[in-house]
Protein backbone atom coordinates (compact mmCIF):
# COMPACT_ATOMS: atom_id res chain seq x y z
CA UNK A 1 0.00 0.00 0.00
CA UNK A 2 2.87 2.37 0.83
CA UNK A 3 4.54 1.50 -2.46
CA UNK A 4 1.32 2.25 -4.34
CA UNK A 5 1.01 5.63 -2.57
CA UNK A 6 4.62 6.44 -3.45
CA UNK A 7 4.09 5.57 -7.14
CA UNK A 8 0.89 7.64 -7.30
CA UNK A 9 2.54 10.65 -5.65
CA UNK A 10 5.48 10.45 -8.06
CA UNK A 11 3.16 10.19 -11.03
CA UNK A 12 1.08 13.15 -9.87
CA UNK A 13 4.10 15.33 -9.20
CA UNK A 14 5.59 14.46 -12.61
CA UNK A 15 2.27 15.19 -14.30
CA UNK A 16 1.93 18.51 -12.45
CA UNK A 17 5.39 19.55 -13.61
CA UNK A 18 4.55 18.67 -17.23
CA UNK A 19 1.14 20.33 -17.08
CA UNK A 20 2.35 23.60 -15.59
CA UNK A 21 1.84 26.35 -18.15
CA UNK A 22 4.95 27.89 -19.57
CA UNK A 23 5.40 31.60 -19.04
CA UNK A 24 4.93 33.44 -22.30
CA UNK A 25 5.89 36.98 -23.04
CA UNK A 26 3.25 39.31 -24.47
CA UNK A 27 3.76 40.18 -28.13
CA UNK A 28 3.89 43.94 -27.45
CA UNK A 29 5.38 45.76 -24.50
CA UNK A 30 3.10 47.96 -22.38
CA UNK A 31 4.60 51.06 -23.96
CA UNK A 32 4.05 49.67 -27.46
CA UNK A 33 0.43 48.93 -26.53
CA UNK A 34 -0.01 52.54 -25.39
CA UNK A 35 1.53 53.83 -28.60
CA UNK A 36 -0.66 51.51 -30.69
CA UNK A 37 -3.80 52.65 -28.87
CA UNK A 38 -3.02 56.33 -29.44
CA UNK A 39 -1.96 55.60 -33.02
CA UNK A 40 -5.28 53.86 -33.69
CA UNK A 41 -7.06 56.91 -32.28
CA UNK A 42 -5.33 58.99 -34.95
CA UNK A 43 -2.85 60.82 -32.71
CA UNK A 44 0.25 62.23 -34.40
CA UNK A 45 3.75 61.18 -33.36
CA UNK A 46 4.17 64.50 -31.55
CA UNK A 47 0.90 64.09 -29.66
CA UNK A 48 1.77 60.51 -28.68
CA UNK A 49 5.21 61.67 -27.56
CA UNK A 50 3.69 64.42 -25.44
CA UNK A 51 1.13 62.13 -23.79
CA UNK A 52 3.71 59.45 -23.01
CA UNK A 53 6.53 61.88 -22.17
CA UNK A 54 8.88 60.44 -24.76
CA UNK A 55 10.67 61.78 -27.84
CA UNK A 56 8.80 61.76 -31.17
CA UNK A 57 11.67 59.74 -32.70
CA UNK A 58 11.04 57.13 -30.00
CA UNK A 59 7.40 57.01 -31.07
CA UNK A 60 8.56 56.37 -34.64
CA UNK A 61 10.73 53.51 -33.38
CA UNK A 62 7.85 52.03 -31.37
CA UNK A 63 5.61 52.19 -34.43
CA UNK A 64 8.26 50.44 -36.53
CA UNK A 65 8.63 47.72 -33.88
CA UNK A 66 4.85 47.29 -33.69
CA UNK A 67 4.64 46.89 -37.48
CA UNK A 68 7.43 44.29 -37.43
CA UNK A 69 5.97 42.33 -34.51
CA UNK A 70 2.47 42.34 -36.00
CA UNK A 71 3.74 41.61 -39.53
CA UNK A 72 2.28 44.79 -41.00
CA UNK A 73 3.36 45.86 -44.47
CA UNK A 74 2.69 49.59 -44.20
CA UNK A 75 2.09 52.23 -41.59
CA UNK A 76 -1.60 52.13 -42.51
CA UNK A 77 -1.95 48.42 -41.72
CA UNK A 78 -3.52 48.92 -38.25
CA UNK A 79 -6.30 50.95 -39.83
CA UNK A 80 -6.84 48.44 -42.63
CA UNK A 81 -6.99 45.61 -40.07
CA UNK A 82 -9.50 47.59 -38.01
CA UNK A 83 -11.73 47.98 -41.07
CA UNK A 84 -11.65 44.21 -41.62
CA UNK A 85 -12.72 43.61 -38.02
CA UNK A 86 -15.52 46.18 -38.17
CA UNK A 87 -16.93 44.80 -41.47
Protein Blocks (a to p, Z undefined) as FASTA:
>chain_A
ZZmmmmmmmmmmmmmmmmpccddddfbdfklmmmmmmmmnopafklmmmmnopafklmmm
mmmmmmmmnopablklmmmmmmmmmZZ
